[in-house]
Amino acid sequence: MKSYARKNVKRAGATAAIAAALLTATGCGYIHDQPTKISYDASDGVSASVGDVEANNLLVVTNAAQDEGRLLGGMVNNGERDASVEIDTGEATVQVRVPADSEVDLSEQEALVDPAGAEPGALLFGTELKSEGATTSIDMPVLDGALEQYAPFVPGGSDYTPPAKPTAEH
C-alpha cells in the first residue's frame, strides 16, 4: 500500500512541477497581448480607413502654420468604383480622386493645403476624411524639411537650416 501511495504523491508532485513550469513560461502570453498583434503606424504619418479607401502615412509638410502645406501619403481604393476622398483640416480642404481597385501616391501629385493650419512638429487635430458618405477623424502630423526625404515636397522650398556642427575646443 505504501509504495502505491508514494507513486501517486511523486506523480502529483511531478505534475505540479510541470504545470508550474508551463505557467511560468506562458503566463505572460495569457494576460498580456502579443506585441505583434498590436496595429500601429510605423512611419511619420497616420493611417485610417474611410469607405472603401485606406489612407496610409498621411502627413502635411510646410514651413509654417500660415504657409501653404503639401499633403503626403498614399491611398488605396479597394472598391469597384472610383472614390473621391475629402480631407478637411478645419482650415483647408483637399480632394483626392482614387480610381477603382488602385492606389494613389500623393508624392506624385500636388495635394496642397492652404494654409497648413499648424506649425511643424504639431498635429492637425480632428482632421476629417470623408468618402461615399463615410467619415473618420484623425490627428495628422505636420512636418518641415528637417528630414531630407520631406524637404523636396515643402511648397516653395524648405526653410530648414541644419544647426552648425559643434567644434571641439581645446
N, C-alpha and C positions, 0 to 999 in steps of 0.2 A: 504494500500500500504506500509506503513512504516513497519508494522510487517513482511511482506513478505521479504522486503529488509534486515531487521535486521536478519532474519533467514538465508538468503544467506550469509551475512557477517560473522555470527557466524559459519556456516558450512565451509566457506572458511578458516576462522581462525583456526578452529579445524583441517581441512585437512592439512593446512600448518604446524601446530604444530606436527601432527603425522608424516608427511613427514620428517620434520627436525629431529625428534627423531629417525626415521628409518635410515636416512642417517648418523646420528651421531653414531649409534650402529653398522652399517655395512660398513661405509665409508672406513675403513682401509682395509677390505677384497676386496673392489672394486679396490683399487690402489696398494695393497701390496700382494705378493704371500704368500700362506699359507705355513708356515714352514714345515708342514707335507708332502708337495708335493715336497720338495727340496731333491734331492738324494745326499747322501754323504757317505763316508766311516767312519763307526762308530768305527773302531778299529785302530791299529797302521799301518796296511798296506794299499795298494791301490788296487782297482778293475778295471777290464777292460774286454771287450769282443773282441774276435778275431775269426772270422769264427763262428763255432757252439759252441765254447768253451767260458765259462765265468770263468775268473780268479778272485779269491776273496782273499783279505787280503794279497797280495804279499809283502814280505819284505826279506831282507838279514840280517843275524846275523853273526857277526865277531868280532875279537878283534882289527883289524887294516886294513887299505886300502890294504896293500900289502899282508896280510894274506888271507888264504882260507876262504870263507864265505859259508853259507848254505841258500838256498832259502826255505822260508816257505810260507804257504798259502794253498789254495785249488783251484782245477779246476773241472768244471762240463762240460761234453760234452752233449749237448742237441741234437746232431745229431744221425743219424742212422749208421754212420761209425766211426771206430776208428780214432782218431786225434792225430797228433804229433804237439806239441807246442814248438817252439824255443824261448828261452828268451835270447836276446843279450844285454848285458850291455855296449858294446863298448870295454870292456877289456876281457870279457869271454862270452861263450855261453853255455847254458844248454838246453838239450832236455827232454821234459816230454811227455810220451805217456799216452793218456787218452782214455780208451775204450769207445765204443759207448754207449750212454744213461747211463752213470755212472759218478762217481766222483773220484778224486784222492786227498788224503790228503798228502801234501808234508812233513808233520812232520813224516810220516810213511815210507818215503824213503829218501835216501840221494841225494839231488839235489845240488851239490857243484858248487860254483862259485869261480874260481881261476885265478887271485886274486879277492878279493871282489870289489875293484875298488873305494871305498870311505870310509872315516872314519865313525865310528859310530856317529850318530846324523846328518849325511849329507844325501843327496839324490843322487841316480844314475840317473842323468838327461838323458832323451832321451832313456831309456831302451825300446827296441822293442820286441813286442810279434808277432810271425809270425805263421800262421797255414792255410793250404789249400789255399795259395795264398793271404790271407788277412794279413794286418799288422796294428798294432796300437802301439802308443808310450805312455809310462808312465814315471813318475818320481818316482822311487821306493826308499823307505826309507831304511837306513842301521842302525841297532841297535846293541848293545852289550849285555852282560849278566847282565846289571844292573837291568832289570826286571826279577824276578826269573822264570817266565814262559818261557823265552827265553834262560836262562843260559845253560840248558842241550843240546841245539842244536848248540851252538858255537863250530865249529870244533877245536879239540884239547883242549877243555875246556875253560871256561870263565876266563879272566884275571881280571875281575872287582872285586875290593875290596871296600865294602861299607865304607864310611867315618866314623871315630870314632864318637861316640855319645858325644855331649858336656857335660861337667860336670859342676855342679853348684859350683861356687866359693863363699866363704863367705867373 
